Amino acid sequence: MEIQLQQFINQHVKVVEPLMKQVNLSYWKATISGKEEDYQHYADLSLKLRQVYSNRQEFEQLKKFKASGQIHEPLLRRQLTILYN
């Protein structure tokens, strides 16, 4: 079960890491320029990021990992807690 959780986390990071970078850079650009289109771009990217964290199927998978009681490695357990909450 820990292997499956690690694979889930790895896939999650592949999706979230570049998106988070884009969100942060677009926010920085919007605050520097003050342009409405830059703020809109930031809002669009922020929505995409929120959609990642509102995926019901992935949340169900996280619930299964949590309920299994088979995650013993401390770092994985902490990552599961953070993703779940």
C-alpha positions, -999 to +999 in steps of 0.1 A: +000+000+000+029+024+007+042+018-029+008+028-043+007+059-021+042+069-032+031+065-068+000+086-062+021+114-045+046+113-074+019+117-099+003+145-079+036+164-077+040+161-115+007+179-119+008+204-091+045+215-091+045+232-126+010+246-120+019+261-087+050+277-103+028+292-130+003+305-104+030+321-084+047+337-114+014+350-128+005+365-094+039+382-093+034+396-128-001+408-120+011+427-089+040+442-107+020+453-138-014+460-123-030+450-156-064+434-155-054+407-180-026+396-158-049+393-129-073+373-150-046+350-161-037+345-124-073+338-116-076+313-143-045+294-132-057+295-095-089+279-106-071+251-123-051+245-091-082+244-070-098+219-095-068+196-089-076+196-051-114+191-057-110+158-077-135+134-060-118+103-074-084+113-060-099+121-026-116+087-025-082+071-032-067+092-003-095+080+019-087+044+011-050+049+019-059+066+052-084+039+062-061+010+053-039+015+083-010+002+062+010+035+059+037+032+085+066+052+070+065+086+088+071+108+058+045+090+037+020+092+066+026+129+070+022+135+032-010+116+033-023+137+062-015+169+043-031+158+011-061+144+029-067+176+049 
